[in-house]
C-alpha cells in the first residue's frame, strides 16, 4: 500500500509539533527549577536507604527524564516505523537555547520524512516571542493568535515517560560524544503508557478510544539510556517497540553540546501570509496542533494571516469607500461573485477586498454590528465609516450602483 504525501506531511507535522512541545516544556521546567527556593534545590529530601546496586539504575533512569537540567544544546533523532514490509524514516536535527524571552526558548527543528521513495522536509524556528514556519531560507511568521498562548505558557503535553519504565538494569559505563555515561536498560510497561496518555487526553478535553486494545497492541518495548556519570543528564536514548501485526518502532535520540550556548537565528527572509503547496499543508497541520494543545481558536493560516483587515482599516482612515466580499471558496454562489467583485473593482474607485467569512472577526468594529454570518456577503463601507450589508448573490450592475450610492 502506497504512503500518500498528505500522510507524510501529517506525520512530519506531528513530529515537529512534538519537538516544539518538548522544547517549550523543557524551558518551563528549567524556569521552575531556577525559581525554586535555594533550600529546595540544594537540599532535596533523602531517598530511603538502599544498596547502590538497587538504587543506581532507577536513579539514573529518573535523572534521564529530568529535562529541567538541560538549558541548551544540540540534538538529533531518528524514528523508523515499519510493519514487516514498509518502512518510513523520520530524521530531526536542531538546537535550543534559553534566549532572551521569558519562558520561551530559542530553538530550531529541521525535519525530514522518507518513505517509499518520497521525501518531505520542513522546519520550525522560535526566536524571542516570535516563531516561524520555515522552508529553506524563507520564513512565515506564526500568527499571534496561535503563538501568544505558547509564549504565555499554555502549551503543554502532560506525559511522564519515566513512569513507563520497569525493571531498570545497569549495563555498565560507556563514552558518548566524549562524555562518560551510565548505560541503563529497562522495559516499557504498555499499561502505564496508555494510562498516562489517557490522563493527558482528558486534560486536553479528549478521551483515548479502547484503552485495553491500545495496551494489548504494544507487545514489547525496550529502552536503553545513557546518562552522564557526573551531571546525570541524558546523552542518548534508544527505544525498540514491537506492536501487534508485525508493527515496529525504533527511536534513537542523541544530545550534544549540552548546556553550551547555541546561536538560533530567524529566517533570512520573512514573507507575509503563509507558505503555499506542501509547505503550506505542513504549516497548517502544525498550526492546528498548536491550537489543539493551547485551546486557541483554530482557523486556516490564510484567514489568520490575511492582510485585508489592515487594508480596510487604513482605507477607512483615509476616508475611502471599501467593498469586502466575504465568501466560502467551495460554494457555487460565492465563486460566481468573484467576476462580479472584479467588475466593481474596475468600475469604481473603492478599495475592493475578498476574504474568507471566517476572517470576519479580524475586521473588528468595521463590521461587527452587521451580523455577517452567511455567504456570500458583501459589506460596503462609505467614506464616513458607515457600513451596509448585502447578502446572497448580487449582480455587477446592482453592486456597482450600491457602491456609487454610498456617501
C-alpha positions in Angstrom: 0.0 0.0 0.0 1.5 3.4 -1.1 2.0 6.0 1.5 0.4 9.3 0.5 2.2 12.7 0.5 -0.5 14.2 2.8 0.1 11.4 5.3 3.8 12.1 5.2 3.1 15.8 5.8 0.8 15.0 8.7 3.4 12.7 10.2 6.1 15.3 9.9 3.8 17.9 11.4 3.1 15.7 14.4 6.8 15.1 15.0 7.7 18.8 14.6 4.9 19.7 17.0 6.2 17.1 19.5 9.6 18.6 19.3 8.2 22.1 19.8 6.2 20.9 22.9 9.4 19.3 24.4 11.4 22.5 23.7 8.8 24.7 25.4 8.1 22.3 28.2 11.8 22.0 28.9 12.0 25.8 29.2 9.2 25.8 31.7 10.8 23.1 33.8 14.1 24.9 33.7 12.4 28.2 34.8 10.6 26.4 37.6 13.9 24.8 38.8 15.6 28.2 38.8 12.8 29.8 40.6 12.7 27.3 43.4 14.0 28.3 46.8 17.7 27.6 47.3 17.0 25.1 50.2 14.8 23.1 47.9 17.4 23.0 45.1 20.4 22.2 47.3 18.9 20.0 50.0 16.4 17.5 48.4 14.7 15.0 50.6 17.0 12.0 51.1 15.9 8.8 49.4 15.3 5.7 51.5 18.5 3.9 52.4 19.1 1.1 49.8 22.2 -0.6 48.4 23.9 1.0 45.4 23.1 -2.0 43.3 19.4 -1.4 44.0 19.3 2.4 43.6 21.8 3.3 40.8 19.8 2.1 37.7 16.5 3.6 38.9 18.1 6.9 39.9 19.9 7.1 36.5 16.6 6.4 34.8 14.8 9.2 36.7 17.6 11.6 36.0 17.4 10.9 32.3 13.9 12.3 32.2 14.6 15.3 34.3 14.8 17.7 31.3 14.8 20.7 33.6 18.6 20.2 34.0 19.1 20.8 30.2 19.2 24.5 29.3 20.7 24.4 25.9 22.3 22.0 23.4 22.0 20.3 20.0 20.0 17.2 19.2 19.4 14.6 16.5 16.7 12.0 16.4 15.9 9.2 14.0 12.5 7.4 14.1 11.9 4.3 12.0 8.5 2.8 11.5 7.6 -0.5 9.8 5.1 -3.3 9.6 7.1 -6.0 8.1 7.0 -4.8 4.6 7.0 -1.0 4.5 9.4 1.3 6.3 9.3 5.0 7.0 12.0 7.1 8.4 11.8 10.5 10.2 15.0 12.4 10.9 15.2 15.5 13.2 18.1 17.8 13.9 18.3 21.1 15.7 19.4 23.2 18.6 17.8 25.1 21.5 18.9 27.9 23.9 17.1 29.8 26.7 17.3 33.0 24.6 16.1 36.4 25.9 12.3 35.9 26.1 10.7 34.9 29.4 9.9 31.2 29.3 10.0 30.7 25.5 13.3 29.2 24.3 15.0 29.9 21.1 15.0 26.7 19.1 15.2 25.4 15.5 13.9 22.0 14.5 14.6 20.6 11.0 12.5 17.6 9.9 12.7 15.1 7.1 10.3 12.2 6.4 11.3 9.5 3.9 9.0 6.6 2.7 8.7 4.6 -0.5 11.0 6.9 -2.4 9.2 10.0 -1.3 10.7 12.7 0.9 9.2 15.7 2.7 11.1 18.4 4.5 10.1 21.2 6.9 11.4 23.3 9.7 10.2 25.4 12.6 12.0 28.2 14.4 11.3 30.1 17.6 13.3 33.3 18.3 12.3 35.5 21.3 8.5 36.0 21.2 8.2 35.1 17.5 8.0 31.8 15.7 8.3 30.9 12.0 7.3 28.2 9.6 10.4 27.7 7.5 11.3 26.5 4.0 14.9 26.9 3.0 16.0 30.5 3.9 12.4 31.8 3.9 10.1 32.0 6.9 6.5 32.8 7.5 5.6 34.1 11.0 3.3 32.1 13.1 0.2 34.3 13.7 0.0 35.9 17.1 -3.4 34.3 18.0 -1.6 30.9 17.8 1.8 31.7 19.2 0.8 34.1 22.1 -0.7 31.3 24.1 2.6 29.4 23.7 4.6 32.4 24.9 2.2 32.7 27.9 3.0 29.1 28.9 -0.3 27.4 27.8 1.4 24.8 25.6 1.9 21.5 27.5 1.7 17.8 27.0 1.4 16.3 30.5 3.0 12.9 29.9 5.7 11.4 32.2 7.8 8.8 30.3 9.9 8.0 33.4 6.7 6.3 34.8 6.5 4.0 31.8 9.8 2.2 32.6 10.1 -1.0 34.6 13.0 -3.3 35.7 15.8 -0.9 35.2 19.2 -2.6 35.0 22.8 -1.3 34.9 24.7 -2.1 31.7 28.0 -0.5 32.7 29.6 2.7 31.5 30.3 4.0 28.0 31.7 7.1 26.4 29.1 9.1 24.4 30.4 12.2 22.4 33.3 12.5 24.8 31.2 12.2 28.0 31.4 9.2 30.3 27.8 7.9 30.8 26.0 5.2 32.7 24.2 2.8 30.4 20.8 1.7 31.8 18.3 -0.6 30.2 14.6 -1.0 31.0 11.3 -2.4 29.6 8.3 -0.4 28.7 5.1 -1.0 30.6 2.3 -0.7 28.0 -0.5 -0.2 30.5 1.5 2.6 32.2 1.9 4.3 28.8 -1.8 4.0 28.0 -2.8 5.3 31.4 -0.5 8.3 31.1 -1.7 9.1 27.6 -5.3 8.8 28.8 -4.8 11.3 31.6 -3.1 13.7 29.2 -6.0 13.3 26.7 -8.5 14.1 29.5 -6.6 17.2 30.5 -6.9 18.4 26.9 -10.6 17.7 26.7 -10.4 14.3 24.8 -10.5 10.6 25.6 -8.5 7.7 24.3 -10.6 5.1 22.5 -10.5 1.5 23.7 -7.6 1.7 26.2 -7.4 -2.0 26.7 -6.9 -2.6 22.9 -4.2 0.0 22.8 -2.4 -1.6 25.7 -2.6 -5.0 24.1 -1.3 -3.6 20.8 2.1 -2.9 22.4 3.6 -6.3 22.5 7.1 -5.5 23.7 9.1 -2.4 24.5 12.8 -2.0 25.4 14.7 1.2 26.2 18.4 2.0 26.6 19.5 5.2 28.2 23.0 6.7 28.5 23.1 9.3 31.4 26.2 11.4 32.3 28.1 9.9 35.1 28.9 13.3 36.7 26.0 15.6 35.7 23.2 12.9 35.4 22.0 14.4 32.1 20.7 12.3 29.3 23.0 11.9 26.3 21.3 9.2 24.3 18.1 7.3 24.3 17.4 4.2 22.2 13.9 2.6 22.1 12.6 -0.5 20.3 8.9 -1.2 20.4 7.1 -4.2 18.8 3.4 -3.9 18.1 0.7 -6.4 17.1 0.6 -7.2 13.4 4.4 -7.1 12.9 4.5 -3.3 13.5 7.7 -1.9 15.0 9.1 1.4 16.1 12.8 2.3 16.5 13.9 5.6 18.0 17.4 6.9 18.6 17.9 10.4 20.2 21.2 12.0 20.9 22.1 15.2 22.7 25.4 17.1 22.3 26.9 20.4 23.4 24.6 20.2 26.5 24.3 23.5 28.4 26.6 25.2 25.9 25.3 28.4 24.2 23.6 27.9 20.9 23.0 30.5 18.1 19.5 30.4 16.9 18.5 33.0 14.2 15.3 34.0 12.5 15.0 33.1 8.8 17.0 35.4 6.5 13.8 36.3 4.5 10.4 36.6 6.1 7.3 36.8 3.9 3.8 37.9 4.7 1.0 35.3 4.8 1.6 31.6 4.8 3.6 29.2 2.7 1.9 27.5 -0.3 1.9 23.9 -1.6 3.3 21.1 0.6 4.9 23.6 3.0 1.5 25.2 3.5 -0.1 21.9 4.3 2.6 21.2 6.8 2.3 24.7 8.4 -1.5 24.3 8.6 -1.1 20.9 10.4 1.4 22.5 12.9 -1.0 25.4 13.4 -3.9 23.1 14.1 -1.8 21.1 16.6 -0.7 24.2 18.4 -4.3 25.4 18.6 -5.5 22.0 19.9 -2.9 21.9 22.7 -3.3 25.5 23.8 -7.1 25.8 23.4 -6.6 28.7 21.0 -9.4 29.1 18.3 -8.3 27.1 15.3 -8.6 28.6 11.8 -6.8 28.5 8.5 -3.5 30.2 8.2 -4.9 32.0 5.2 -7.5 33.6 7.5 -5.1 34.3 10.3 -2.5 35.9 8.0 -4.8 37.9 5.7 -3.6 41.5 5.2 -7.1 42.7 4.3 -8.3 43.7 7.7 -5.4 46.2 7.9 -6.0 47.4 4.4 -9.7 48.0 5.1 -8.9 49.9 8.4 -6.3 52.0 6.5 -8.8 52.8 3.7 -11.5 53.9 6.2 -9.0 56.2 8.0 -8.2 57.7 4.6 -12.0 58.3 4.0 -12.2 55.9 1.1 -15.0 53.6 0.1 -14.4 49.9 0.9 -16.1 46.8 -0.6 -15.5 43.5 1.1 -16.7 40.1 -0.3 -16.9 37.5 2.5 -17.2 34.1 1.0 -16.5 30.4 1.0 -14.3 29.2 -1.8 -16.2 25.9 -2.1 -19.7 27.4 -2.5 -21.0 28.0 -6.0 -22.7 31.4 -5.4 -19.5 32.6 -3.7 -17.4 31.6 -6.7 -19.9 33.3 -9.0 -19.4 36.5 -7.1 -15.7 36.7 -8.0 -16.1 38.1 -11.5 -18.8 40.4 -10.1 -16.4 41.8 -7.5 -13.6 42.2 -10.0 -16.0 44.2 -12.2 -16.8 46.5 -9.3 -13.1 46.9 -8.8 -12.6 48.1 -12.4 -15.7 50.3 -12.5 -15.4 52.2 -9.1 -12.6 53.8 -7.1 -13.5 51.8 -4.0 -10.9 49.6 -2.2 -12.2 46.1 -3.1 -11.2 43.2 -0.9 -12.0 39.4 -0.9 -11.8 37.4 2.3 -12.9 34.2 3.9 -16.0 34.5 6.0 -14.0 33.1 8.9 -12.0 36.3 8.9 -14.9 38.5 9.9 -13.9 38.8 13.5 -10.5 40.2 12.4 -12.3 43.3 11.0 -13.5 44.3 14.4 -15.6 47.4 14.7 -15.7 47.9 10.9 -18.3 45.1 10.5 -19.2 43.9 14.0 -22.7 45.4 14.1 -23.7 43.9 10.7 -24.0 40.3 11.8 -22.2 38.7 8.9 -22.9 35.0 9.1 -23.8 33.6 5.7 -22.0 33.6 2.3 -21.7 35.3 0.0 -22.0 38.6 2.0 -20.9 42.0 0.7 -20.0 44.8 3.1 -19.9 48.3 1.7 -18.3 51.0 3.9 -18.8 54.6 2.9 -16.3 57.5 3.3 -17.7 58.2 6.8 -17.1 54.7 8.0 -20.7 53.6 8.0 -21.2 50.0 6.8 -24.0 48.3 4.9 -24.5 44.6 4.3 -25.8 42.8 1.2 -26.4 39.1 1.5 -26.6 36.5 -1.3 -25.6 36.8 -5.0 -25.7 40.3 -6.3 -25.1 41.2 -10.0 -22.4 43.6 -11.1 -24.7 46.5 -12.1 -26.6 46.3 -8.8 -23.5 46.2 -6.7 -21.8 49.0 -8.7 -24.8 51.2 -8.2 -24.9 50.4 -4.4 -21.2 51.5 -4.2 -22.0 54.7 -6.1 -24.9 55.5 -3.8 -22.7 55.1 -0.7 -21.5 58.5 0.5 
